[in-house]
Amino acid sequence: MDNKIVTRRTFLKGTGLTFMALSGIRIPVGSAESYSTEQKVPYSSGSELPNLKVPLNATDCHHHIYDSRFPVDPNSTLRHPNATVADYRLLQKRLGTTRNVIVQPSTYGVDNSGLVESLKEFGLKTTRGIAVVNTSVTDAELAELDKVGVRGIRFNMSVPGEATNMDMVQTLAQRINELGWHIQVVAKPDKILAGKDVWSSVPCPVVFDHLGHITSVDQPAFEVILNLLREGKGWVKLSGAYILSKVGSPTYADRTIVAKAYVNEVPGQLVWGSDWPHPTSKIDNKPDDAILMSLLTEWAPDEALQRRILVDNPARLYGFLE
């Protein structure tokens, strides 16, 4: 079928998504609250539920919180409107996830005050965080971040003018390794390839955002990432399928090839993330989070694999306890 004529609703129906037709309400697995399809999640298209039996303790390992109460880094280029804890909880109700990982947006640079407040609001039992720091961070500051649930630091090398750079990786990796944290990398494939020796030499795990920004399994950077996964040192977030996809919704067929390659090779080193509120997408053209989550039914069609990616792997990487 020509992808251009496959509508979102056709896709969801075709993959077996069912609804309570009269009330429009279903209770997602893992959620104690009902969800009405009449509700609207901010910065997310559609209102349907995902075509996935979401396991208990399913984890969204990549999302952001934006709040204008906190100072913006003047050098930042990505400025998203408020996307609050309350807004995100609506997405959790829709998807049926109960654990989450908040990633510090580039908007706030190394000021993690908004991240810290969000982590406290969610609570340590269900939520972890990824901070952004530079080499001026003190040991006391790192210890405080650890107490509220931070488990890694992010290096955003995808756009110029960011608060961190490759020269900081080795030094900071040594320091956070003592806390049991990891480094998280968002970078284009050429930078991932150029940093091959760095990723291999740091003492802590390395987590690559958004499928490593890989668009073809023939890219040399794909093999770099795959080797790290095989060694148990690297991780990949099965997130951001809509980013760089030329095919687009609902199949994201080009990124699906990459995601399935990761799953087939090293399923034990993969986690899933929504990337809500999808800050690189235009406000009037946000992806459908139900479709993004439903992609797991193709990427990892076995329920045991889905549980591994949504529950077991995140528990290992972020230290969630049963």
Disulfide bonds with the S-S distance in Angstrom:
none
